[in-house]
Amino acid sequence: MSRRRAVLEVAGLLVGFALFAWLHGLIGHDHVTATANAATLQSIERNLHLDIVLPANRWLAGHTGLAHAAAWFYRAYYLAIAGTLLWVYLRDVAVYRRVRRAMVAMMVLVLPFYWAVPMSPPRFALPGTVDIVALYGIFGHASRDGGWTAMPSMHVGWSLWCAYAVWTALRSSRPRPALLAWLFPLLMVAVVIATANHYVLDIAGSVLLVCAAVGLTGLLPRPGSPSPPASRPGSNRTNLGSPPG
């Protein structure tokens, strides 16, 4: 890309993220429905023997050093997104355009679900949990604004996207190191559960979101692929006036 197109690309990304944040802030304020949905989700997880949030949270609360690290990791994942975008852009513009499409698709797909199914996170709806990020995070006590959209977890969703982007860029040239990228979302899963920010089924929702975004964008032509030439009227007709051969 030229410098001008690079500047336009950055500006477009900033506008896109700002628009997503603004729309996200407009939804997820139905606290009553969010709490009721959380109670239903907790019941499902108990029946499936997936109710591990409370014991994991209590364990982390008892290890102050790890709790500090988890709170910082939870907040600093935005740096991973920006770093991944920059790294993939510098390495392979075609791959960058492909994974950027998936990123945009994630933002488009998740907002209607947040609006339709508000969900209170465990730190608000599960008695006995400790809000690790509020206690040890870099921004102090967490606000409840925007905190009612726990399903799916975009922290896990974005970390899965980062792993997908790095894996896509490296898999043909360095397949084994490419697999290491998937450690990032695995660590994020452990953090969001132990900090009581998400339920196990929120993680499943994140996986479905990323798969849907990648699948839908995979149906589109690859960025930079040549378009089929347009046929001109009469181009398929045999020119009877031309000699054979």
Protein Blocks (a to p, Z undefined) as FASTA:
>chain_A
ZZklmmmmmmmmmmmmmmmmmmmmmgoklmklmmmmmmmmmmmmmmnopalmlmmmmmmm
mmmklmmmmmmmmmmmmmmmmmmmmmmmmmommlmmmmmmmmmmmmmmmmmmmmmmgcdd
fklmmghiacfklmmmmnlpadfehplcmbccfklmmmmmmmmmmmmmmmmmmmmlmmmm
mmmmmmmmmmmmmnopacfklmmmmmmmmmmmmmmmmmpccehiacdddddehklpccfk
bceZZ
